[in-house]
Amino acid sequence: MARSLRQSKILEIISLKEIETQEDLVAELKAAKFDITQATISRDIKELGLIKVLGSEGRYKYALVDSGDQGVSNKNINLFKMCVISVKTISNVCVIKTIKQFAMGVCSLVDKLNLVEVMGACCGDDSVMIYFPDNKKAETAMGAILEILG
Protein backbone atom coordinates (compact mmCIF):
# COMPACT_ATOMS: atom_id res chain seq x y z
CA MET A 1 0.00 0.00 0.00
CA ALA A 2 1.05 3.60 -0.48
CA ARG A 3 3.47 5.11 2.00
CA SER A 4 1.23 8.09 2.76
CA LEU A 5 -1.69 5.77 3.56
CA ARG A 6 0.52 3.64 5.81
CA GLN A 7 1.90 6.72 7.58
CA SER A 8 -1.62 8.05 8.04
CA LYS A 9 -2.57 4.73 9.64
CA ILE A 10 0.50 4.93 11.92
CA LEU A 11 -0.64 8.35 13.14
CA GLU A 12 -4.13 6.99 13.73
CA ILE A 13 -2.79 4.00 15.69
CA ILE A 14 -0.54 6.06 17.96
CA SER A 15 -3.39 8.46 18.65
CA LEU A 16 -5.61 5.59 19.81
CA LYS A 17 -3.16 3.31 21.62
CA GLU A 18 0.00 3.60 23.66
CA ILE A 19 2.51 1.95 21.31
CA GLU A 20 5.78 1.23 23.10
CA THR A 21 7.89 -0.54 20.46
CA GLN A 22 8.32 -0.80 16.73
CA GLU A 23 7.27 -4.43 17.01
CA ASP A 24 3.98 -3.37 18.61
CA LEU A 25 3.43 -0.96 15.73
CA VAL A 26 4.21 -3.68 13.16
CA ALA A 27 1.65 -5.96 14.84
CA GLU A 28 -1.03 -3.23 14.80
CA LEU A 29 -0.38 -2.49 11.13
CA LYS A 30 -0.49 -6.17 10.21
CA ALA A 31 -3.81 -6.45 12.03
CA ALA A 32 -5.00 -3.56 9.83
CA LYS A 33 -3.98 -5.56 6.72
CA PHE A 34 -0.69 -3.73 6.01
CA ASP A 35 2.16 -6.00 4.86
CA ILE A 36 5.04 -4.28 6.65
CA THR A 37 8.53 -4.90 8.01
CA GLN A 38 10.26 -3.44 11.05
CA ALA A 39 12.80 -1.68 8.78
CA THR A 40 10.01 0.15 6.95
CA ILE A 41 8.43 1.15 10.27
CA SER A 42 11.77 2.52 11.41
CA ARG A 43 11.95 4.74 8.30
CA ASP A 44 8.33 5.85 8.75
CA ILE A 45 8.98 6.80 12.37
CA LYS A 46 11.93 8.93 11.29
CA GLU A 47 10.04 10.57 8.39
CA LEU A 48 7.01 11.37 10.57
CA GLY A 49 9.23 12.76 13.32
CA LEU A 50 7.78 10.49 15.99
CA ILE A 51 9.45 10.47 19.37
CA LYS A 52 8.93 8.54 22.58
CA VAL A 53 7.16 10.37 25.38
CA LEU A 54 6.05 9.26 28.82
CA GLY A 55 2.56 7.77 28.58
CA SER A 56 -0.26 7.87 31.09
CA GLU A 57 0.70 4.46 32.51
CA GLY A 58 4.32 5.46 33.20
CA ARG A 59 5.72 3.72 30.13
CA TYR A 60 7.16 5.35 27.03
CA LYS A 61 5.08 5.48 23.86
CA TYR A 62 5.41 6.86 20.34
CA ALA A 63 3.92 10.31 19.78
CA LEU A 64 3.93 13.07 17.21
CA VAL A 65 5.31 16.19 18.86
CA ASP A 66 5.36 19.50 17.06
CA SER A 67 8.68 21.28 17.40
CA GLY A 68 6.95 24.58 16.70
CA ASP A 69 9.54 25.93 14.27
CA GLN A 70 9.01 23.61 11.33
CA GLY A 71 7.17 24.75 8.24
CA VAL A 72 4.61 22.74 6.35
CA SER A 73 6.23 19.73 4.69
CA ASN A 74 4.96 17.83 1.65
CA LYS A 75 4.21 14.89 3.94
CA ASN A 76 2.00 17.14 6.09
CA ILE A 77 0.20 18.40 2.99
CA ASN A 78 -0.38 14.83 1.75
CA LEU A 79 -1.79 13.77 5.13
CA PHE A 80 -3.91 16.94 5.14
CA LYS A 81 -5.35 16.01 1.73
CA MET A 82 -6.15 12.50 2.92
CA CYS A 83 -7.86 13.61 6.14
CA VAL A 84 -9.99 16.56 5.01
CA ILE A 85 -13.53 15.73 3.92
CA SER A 86 -14.93 19.23 3.30
CA VAL A 87 -14.25 22.94 3.78
CA LYS A 88 -17.09 25.47 4.16
CA THR A 89 -17.62 28.93 5.57
CA ILE A 90 -20.45 30.00 7.81
CA SER A 91 -20.39 33.73 8.40
CA ASN A 92 -16.89 34.55 9.73
CA VAL A 93 -16.02 30.91 10.51
CA CYS A 94 -14.26 28.45 8.22
CA VAL A 95 -15.29 24.87 9.09
CA ILE A 96 -13.13 21.93 8.04
CA LYS A 97 -14.64 18.43 8.41
CA THR A 98 -12.07 15.65 8.78
CA ILE A 99 -11.84 11.91 9.18
CA LYS A 100 -12.59 11.05 12.82
CA GLN A 101 -9.69 11.70 15.20
CA PHE A 102 -7.66 13.73 12.69
CA ALA A 103 -9.00 17.20 13.47
CA MET A 104 -6.15 18.02 15.86
CA GLY A 105 -3.50 17.32 13.22
CA VAL A 106 -5.41 19.34 10.62
CA CYS A 107 -5.83 22.21 13.09
CA SER A 108 -2.11 22.16 13.80
CA LEU A 109 -1.33 22.32 10.09
CA VAL A 110 -3.79 25.20 9.64
CA ASP A 111 -1.89 27.08 12.35
CA LYS A 112 1.34 26.58 10.38
CA LEU A 113 -0.26 27.98 7.21
CA ASN A 114 -0.23 31.45 8.77
CA LEU A 115 -3.54 32.44 7.20
CA VAL A 116 -4.14 36.18 7.27
CA GLU A 117 -6.05 37.59 10.27
CA VAL A 118 -6.92 34.31 11.98
CA MET A 119 -8.42 35.18 15.33
CA GLY A 120 -8.23 31.61 16.58
CA ALA A 121 -8.81 27.97 15.73
CA CYS A 122 -10.23 25.07 17.70
CA CYS A 123 -11.02 21.46 16.96
CA GLY A 124 -13.08 18.53 18.09
CA ASP A 125 -12.78 14.92 17.01
CA ASP A 126 -13.68 15.45 13.34
CA SER A 127 -13.99 19.18 12.76
CA VAL A 128 -11.88 22.33 12.87
CA MET A 129 -13.29 25.83 13.23
CA ILE A 130 -11.16 28.82 12.28
CA TYR A 131 -12.44 32.22 13.35
CA PHE A 132 -11.90 35.42 11.35
CA PRO A 133 -12.86 39.07 11.98
CA ASP A 134 -15.30 39.05 9.02
CA ASN A 135 -16.94 36.94 6.33
CA LYS A 136 -14.59 38.07 3.55
CA LYS A 137 -11.47 36.90 5.42
CA ALA A 138 -13.12 33.52 6.09
CA GLU A 139 -13.96 33.13 2.37
CA THR A 140 -10.37 34.04 1.40
CA ALA A 141 -8.99 31.46 3.84
CA MET A 142 -11.37 28.82 2.52
CA GLY A 143 -10.06 29.53 -0.99
CA ALA A 144 -6.46 29.08 0.21
CA ILE A 145 -7.31 25.79 1.92
CA LEU A 146 -9.19 24.50 -1.13
CA GLU A 147 -6.18 25.40 -3.28
CA ILE A 148 -3.95 23.23 -1.07
CA LEU A 149 -6.42 20.37 -1.40
CA GLY A 150 -6.08 20.66 -5.17
C-alpha positions as CSV (number, residue, x, y, z in Angstrom):
1,M,0.0,0.0,0.0
2,A,1.1,3.6,-0.5
3,R,3.5,5.1,2.0
4,S,1.2,8.1,2.8
5,L,-1.7,5.8,3.6
6,R,0.5,3.6,5.8
7,Q,1.9,6.7,7.6
8,S,-1.6,8.1,8.0
9,K,-2.6,4.7,9.6
10,I,0.5,4.9,11.9
11,L,-0.6,8.4,13.1
12,E,-4.1,7.0,13.7
13,I,-2.8,4.0,15.7
14,I,-0.5,6.1,18.0
15,S,-3.4,8.5,18.6
16,L,-5.6,5.6,19.8
17,K,-3.2,3.3,21.6
18,E,0.0,3.6,23.7
19,I,2.5,2.0,21.3
20,E,5.8,1.2,23.1
21,T,7.9,-0.5,20.5
22,Q,8.3,-0.8,16.7
23,E,7.3,-4.4,17.0
24,D,4.0,-3.4,18.6
25,L,3.4,-1.0,15.7
26,V,4.2,-3.7,13.2
27,A,1.6,-6.0,14.8
28,E,-1.0,-3.2,14.8
29,L,-0.4,-2.5,11.1
30,K,-0.5,-6.2,10.2
31,A,-3.8,-6.5,12.0
32,A,-5.0,-3.6,9.8
33,K,-4.0,-5.6,6.7
34,F,-0.7,-3.7,6.0
35,D,2.2,-6.0,4.9
36,I,5.0,-4.3,6.7
37,T,8.5,-4.9,8.0
38,Q,10.3,-3.4,11.1
39,A,12.8,-1.7,8.8
40,T,10.0,0.2,7.0
41,I,8.4,1.2,10.3
42,S,11.8,2.5,11.4
43,R,12.0,4.7,8.3
44,D,8.3,5.8,8.8
45,I,9.0,6.8,12.4
46,K,11.9,8.9,11.3
47,E,10.0,10.6,8.4
48,L,7.0,11.4,10.6
49,G,9.2,12.8,13.3
50,L,7.8,10.5,16.0
51,I,9.4,10.5,19.4
52,K,8.9,8.5,22.6
53,V,7.2,10.4,25.4
54,L,6.1,9.3,28.8
55,G,2.6,7.8,28.6
56,S,-0.3,7.9,31.1
57,E,0.7,4.5,32.5
58,G,4.3,5.5,33.2
59,R,5.7,3.7,30.1
60,Y,7.2,5.4,27.0
61,K,5.1,5.5,23.9
62,Y,5.4,6.9,20.3
63,A,3.9,10.3,19.8
64,L,3.9,13.1,17.2
65,V,5.3,16.2,18.9
66,D,5.4,19.5,17.1
67,S,8.7,21.3,17.4
68,G,6.9,24.6,16.7
69,D,9.5,25.9,14.3
70,Q,9.0,23.6,11.3
71,G,7.2,24.8,8.2
72,V,4.6,22.7,6.4
73,S,6.2,19.7,4.7
74,N,5.0,17.8,1.7
75,K,4.2,14.9,3.9
76,N,2.0,17.1,6.1
77,I,0.2,18.4,3.0
78,N,-0.4,14.8,1.7
79,L,-1.8,13.8,5.1
80,F,-3.9,16.9,5.1
81,K,-5.3,16.0,1.7
82,M,-6.1,12.5,2.9
83,C,-7.9,13.6,6.1
84,V,-10.0,16.6,5.0
85,I,-13.5,15.7,3.9
86,S,-14.9,19.2,3.3
87,V,-14.3,22.9,3.8
88,K,-17.1,25.5,4.2
89,T,-17.6,28.9,5.6
90,I,-20.5,30.0,7.8
91,S,-20.4,33.7,8.4
92,N,-16.9,34.6,9.7
93,V,-16.0,30.9,10.5
94,C,-14.3,28.5,8.2
95,V,-15.3,24.9,9.1
96,I,-13.1,21.9,8.0
97,K,-14.6,18.4,8.4
98,T,-12.1,15.6,8.8
99,I,-11.8,11.9,9.2
100,K,-12.6,11.0,12.8
101,Q,-9.7,11.7,15.2
102,F,-7.7,13.7,12.7
103,A,-9.0,17.2,13.5
104,M,-6.1,18.0,15.9
105,G,-3.5,17.3,13.2
106,V,-5.4,19.3,10.6
107,C,-5.8,22.2,13.1
108,S,-2.1,22.2,13.8
109,L,-1.3,22.3,10.1
110,V,-3.8,25.2,9.6
111,D,-1.9,27.1,12.3
112,K,1.3,26.6,10.4
113,L,-0.3,28.0,7.2
114,N,-0.2,31.5,8.8
115,L,-3.5,32.4,7.2
116,V,-4.1,36.2,7.3
117,E,-6.0,37.6,10.3
118,V,-6.9,34.3,12.0
119,M,-8.4,35.2,15.3
120,G,-8.2,31.6,16.6
121,A,-8.8,28.0,15.7
122,C,-10.2,25.1,17.7
123,C,-11.0,21.5,17.0
124,G,-13.1,18.5,18.1
125,D,-12.8,14.9,17.0
126,D,-13.7,15.4,13.3
127,S,-14.0,19.2,12.8
128,V,-11.9,22.3,12.9
129,M,-13.3,25.8,13.2
130,I,-11.2,28.8,12.3
131,Y,-12.4,32.2,13.4
132,F,-11.9,35.4,11.4
133,P,-12.9,39.1,12.0
134,D,-15.3,39.1,9.0
135,N,-16.9,36.9,6.3
136,K,-14.6,38.1,3.5
137,K,-11.5,36.9,5.4
138,A,-13.1,33.5,6.1
139,E,-14.0,33.1,2.4
140,T,-10.4,34.0,1.4
141,A,-9.0,31.5,3.8
142,M,-11.4,28.8,2.5
143,G,-10.1,29.5,-1.0
144,A,-6.5,29.1,0.2
145,I,-7.3,25.8,1.9
146,L,-9.2,24.5,-1.1
147,E,-6.2,25.4,-3.3
148,I,-4.0,23.2,-1.1
149,L,-6.4,20.4,-1.4
150,G,-6.1,20.7,-5.2
